[in-house]
Amino acid sequence: MSNMRFSHIKKGIFCFLVFFHLISCHAPLRPAGETLKQAWYRYWTYIKRGEFKKAFYYENLSLSPGRTAQKYAAAMARGLTVKAFEFIETGKEGSGPLNSTPIKMKLVTDWPPIVHIKGDRGVVTYDYWIKKNNRWYHLRRGLTGFW
């Protein structure tokens, strides 16, 4: 009887561990109370590492129906390679496009891919973030505006 009872406990623990593993691997969680600078840093760290599925949850477009981390990751994998990034300063909240907050940053990439130019290219640019539901989201710049 005791042996049978121990078997049920082992099965219960195993099921709990499997469930916990599936939840933790397939539902990236963002820390509660994350500041703008923390969100910015995590997002660009994921981009630099090529962890695009994790970066997706920092994108404003992740809130749109029909968008998936898989499609985002596939598209991002064909893009530029981020070699380094550096925080410079945060602009005035709400002063950017769509009432976003600009972050001035330095971005080092291998883009544009020009044959006769060797090495990495660094550029100082503005990165825009918008706050929704008490979380900061990255605004993507596109040909027709920001989203």
C-alpha positions in Angstrom: 0.0 0.0 0.0 2.8 2.4 0.9 4.6 1.6 -2.3 1.5 2.4 -4.4 1.0 5.6 -2.5 4.7 6.6 -3.2 4.1 5.9 -6.9 1.2 8.3 -7.0 3.3 11.0 -5.3 6.1 10.5 -7.9 3.6 10.8 -10.7 2.2 14.0 -9.3 5.6 15.5 -8.8 6.6 14.5 -12.4 3.4 16.0 -13.8 4.0 19.3 -11.9 7.6 19.5 -13.2 6.5 18.9 -16.8 3.8 21.5 -16.5 6.2 24.0 -14.9 8.8 23.4 -17.6 6.3 23.9 -20.4 4.9 27.1 -18.9 8.4 28.6 -18.3 9.8 27.7 -21.7 6.8 28.7 -23.8 5.6 31.8 -22.0 8.4 34.3 -21.7 7.7 36.5 -18.7 8.6 40.1 -18.4 9.6 41.2 -14.9 6.9 43.2 -13.1 7.8 46.9 -12.4 10.4 47.0 -15.2 11.7 50.5 -15.9 12.1 51.9 -19.4 15.8 51.6 -19.2 15.6 48.0 -18.0 13.1 47.1 -20.8 15.3 48.8 -23.4 18.4 47.0 -22.2 16.7 43.5 -22.2 15.2 44.1 -25.6 18.5 45.1 -27.2 20.3 42.2 -25.4 17.9 39.7 -26.9 18.3 41.3 -30.3 22.1 41.2 -30.1 22.0 37.5 -29.0 19.6 36.6 -31.7 16.9 35.6 -29.2 14.1 37.1 -31.3 11.3 35.1 -29.7 12.1 36.8 -26.4 12.5 40.2 -28.0 9.1 39.9 -29.6 7.3 40.4 -26.2 9.0 43.8 -25.9 7.6 44.9 -29.3 4.4 47.1 -29.5 3.3 44.9 -32.4 3.2 41.9 -30.1 0.0 43.3 -28.8 -1.6 43.1 -32.3 -3.8 40.1 -33.0 -2.3 37.6 -35.5 1.3 38.5 -34.7 3.4 35.6 -33.4 6.8 35.2 -31.9 7.7 32.6 -34.6 6.9 34.9 -37.6 8.7 37.8 -35.9 11.8 35.7 -35.2 11.9 34.4 -38.8 11.7 37.9 -40.2 14.3 39.3 -37.7 16.7 36.5 -38.5 17.1 37.9 -42.0 17.8 41.4 -40.8 20.9 43.3 -39.6 23.3 41.9 -37.0 23.6 44.0 -33.9 27.2 43.9 -32.7 26.9 46.4 -29.8 24.6 49.0 -28.3 25.0 51.8 -25.8 22.5 53.8 -23.8 23.1 57.6 -24.1 20.0 59.3 -22.6 16.3 59.2 -22.2 14.3 62.0 -23.8 11.1 63.6 -22.5 8.3 61.2 -21.9 5.6 61.5 -24.6 7.7 63.7 -26.9 8.3 61.1 -29.6 6.0 59.7 -32.4 2.6 58.3 -31.1 3.4 60.0 -27.7 6.4 57.7 -27.2 9.5 58.3 -25.2 12.8 58.6 -27.1 16.0 56.9 -26.0 19.2 58.2 -27.6 21.5 55.3 -28.2 24.5 54.1 -30.2 24.0 51.1 -32.3 26.9 49.1 -33.9 26.0 46.9 -36.8 27.3 45.4 -40.0 24.6 47.3 -42.0 24.4 48.3 -44.7 26.2 45.5 -46.3 28.5 47.4 -48.7 31.3 45.4 -50.2 34.0 48.0 -50.3 33.4 49.1 -46.6 35.0 46.7 -44.2 34.2 46.5 -40.5 31.3 47.5 -38.3 29.4 50.7 -38.5 28.2 52.7 -35.5 25.4 55.2 -35.6 23.8 57.4 -32.9 20.0 57.1 -33.3 16.7 57.5 -31.4 14.8 54.4 -30.3 11.1 54.9 -29.4 9.2 53.3 -26.5 5.6 53.5 -25.6 3.9 52.6 -22.2 0.8 50.4 -22.3 -0.7 48.5 -19.4 2.2 49.6 -17.1 4.8 48.0 -19.5 7.2 49.6 -21.9 7.0 48.4 -25.6 9.4 49.1 -28.4 8.0 51.0 -31.4 9.2 49.7 -34.8 10.0 52.1 -37.5 8.6 51.2 -40.9 8.2 52.8 -44.3 4.7 54.0 -43.4 5.4 55.2 -39.9 5.7 53.6 -36.4 3.9 50.6 -35.0 
